[in-house]
């Protein structure tokens, strides 16, 4: 855990907002308790915003490998019923995490995975490394075992797609989602206010398993249950974002 710092930039007259600050606002709004990550240059903008704009809230957990970062989020969701956010560096970090993401998918565990790529503008790429570590489209690498993936092309597209990803992640059957952000998009100065998107109040979709009083009584009367399941919803019937 990092030492907590005050959110001081707003008091600094020389402070300039960055587009990655919008992503931090959304992470806070949806109440993710922790962020696991293995630092990488593709999300240096977001990392900087988490520290200097977000004041290290939510706390970041430094992990030695991306697979461990996803597995921590997997275990936390199983134990607490709350999803965590995970940040994965570029294509290489995503590939490192593939097995852990697959396990979360088959275990129906909600994990909000944030990735980064590029820059997609070729003129802004560093020689060699930005070319070999980026892909088009990066989400293809895990599309078969996440519930949804998306890569917005502008900061205006970030809030609504973030809300959609969260809703899909927590809809039964739950599972991981992947949101990928262009490195250049993160590091652009924030030129204007970006609407925060849909209201963060949301009700559990109709497909979520909700046991009625009558069905609960019927199960209790059974001498021998017909079966058991290790995958069940642990989320409340409604969620309010922080």
N, C-alpha and C positions, 0 to 999 in steps of 0.2 A: 504494500500500500504506500502511495506517496503521501508526503506531508501535506495536509490541507492548507490551501492558500485562499486569501480573500479574492473575490471577483472584482478586481480593481480597474480594468481597462476603461470602464465608463467614466471614471473620474479623471482619466488622463486625456488632456486636450489634444495630445498628439496621436492618440490611438486611432487606427484605421481598421474598420471592420473587414473581414474576409468572408468569402462565400462559404467556407467550411464552418463558419460560426453558425450558419443556418442548420447544418447537420447536428451540431452540438445542442442547439435549442430543441431539436426533435428528439434526440436521445434523452434529454431531461424531461421533455413533455410526456413521453411515453413511460417514464418511470423505470428505466433499466437500472438495476441496483449496482451493477459492476460492468466493466468492460475488460475482456481479456485480449491480449495482443502480443505479438512478437514484432517489434518496431521495424518499419521499412520505409524507404524513401517515397514510395508511391502514395502514402497517406501522411506525409510529413505535415501537410497543411491541416488536416483533421487533428493530428496529434498535437500540433501547436495550439489549435483552438481549444482542445480539451483542457490543456494546461493553462494557457494565458487568458482565454475568454471564459471557459467554463469553471475555472478554479479547481481543477482536479475532482470535479463532481460530475458524474459518478466516478468513484475511484477506479483506477486502472490496475490490472494485475499483469505484471510482466511475465511472459512465459518463454521458455527456451525453444519451443517448437509449436508450430501452428496446430498440429494434431492435439497437443495438450491443451491449447487454448479452447478448442471446440469441446474437448472432453470435459473440461471444467464446467463449461456452460451446460453441457448435457447432464452432468451430475447435479448441478444446482437446480435445474428445472425439475428433475425427478424428485429431489428432496423438498423443494419449497413450493413447487407449482408456479413459479415465476420465470419468465424467459430472461436470459442475459443477452447482451450484445457482445459480438466477437468481431475484431478487425483483422483482416488477412491481407498481407502484402502481395499485390500484383498477381500475376499468373503463377509464379513459383510458390508463393505462400498458399494459394488456393489448392494447388496440386498436393502440397504437403498435407493439407487437411482433408483430402478426399475420403479416406477411410473413416475418419471420425464423423464427417458429415453423413456418410452412408449409414453408419450405425444410428445416428440421431434420427434419420429418416425412417428406418425400419422399426425403431422404437417409438415413433410418433412423439418426438420431443420437440417443443418449439425453441428454436435458436435464431436470433436475428443476426445474420452474418453480413458484415459490411466489408466490401472489398474495394480495391482501387486499381487503376490501370493507367497506361499511357505515359505521357500525354497523348491523346488521340490526334492532336495536331502534330503532324510529322515535323514541322519546322521547329517545334519546341522540344523535341526529343534529344537527349544526350546520345553521343555516338555509342553504338553497340548495345549497352545495357538496357536502355529504354525500348529498344527494338526486340531484343530477345526475351524480355520479361513481360511483354504485353501481347494481347490476343484480341481478335475481332471475330465473334463476340465472346468475351471472356467467360460469361455464364454458361456457354456450351459445355464446358468441362464438367459441370455438375448438374446439368439441367435434368437428367434422368432421375436424380434422387434428391431434389429439393422441391418444395411445393410451388415456388415461384421465383423467378429472377428478373432483374430489370437494371438497365443502365441509362439513367436520364442524361439528356444532352445539354441541359441548361439548368441553372439553379432554380428557375421557376417550376421545373418539373420535379424537384426533389420532395417538397412536402406532401403532395397528393400521392405520389408513388410510395413514399414511406408509410403513409397511413394505410394504403392498400396492402402493402407487404405485411404490416402488423396484423391486419384483419385476417388475411389468408393464413398467416402463421398460427393464429390462435383458434381458427375454425377447425372443428373436428372433421377428420382426423388431423391432429396438429402435426407440425413438422417444421424443419428449417427453411428459411428463405434467404436469398442472396441479393444484396443491393450493391452495385458496383459504381464507383464515382471516379470520374476522370481526374487525374492529378492536377491538370491545369485548371479545371473547373473549381477545385478546392482552393487553389492559390490566387484566384482572381479577386481583386478588391470588391467589396460589396458596395455596389453603386446606388442601390435603393432598397427600401424595405420589401421583403418577400412575404406574401401572405402565408400564414401558418397552415393553411389547408383545412380539411374537414375537421369538425368538432371531434375532440378525442374521447367524448363519451361514446361507448359502443355497447350494444347488447350482444350476448352470446348468440350466434346464428341458430336457426331452427334445428339444424342437424346435430347440435350438441346433445349428448345423452343426459336427459333430466328425468330422474325416476319419480313417478307419482307416488302418493301415499298408498294407494291401493296396490300397486305393483310391489312396493316395498313389503307390505303385509303379506302378499302372496309368497314372496321369496322366503320370508321368515317361517312360513308354515311348511315349506317343503322339507321333507326328511333328508333328501339327498339333492343337493344343487345339481342342475343340469350341466354346469361348467363354470370355469373361472377365467378371468382375463387379467393379464399383467399390464394392459394398456388401457388407461381410463383417464377421463378428464379430471384434473385437479384445480382447474381455474374457477373462479367465482362466476356467477351468472351474468355479472356486468363488471366492466373494468373502467375505471376513471384514471386518465393519465395524470401524471404529476404536474 
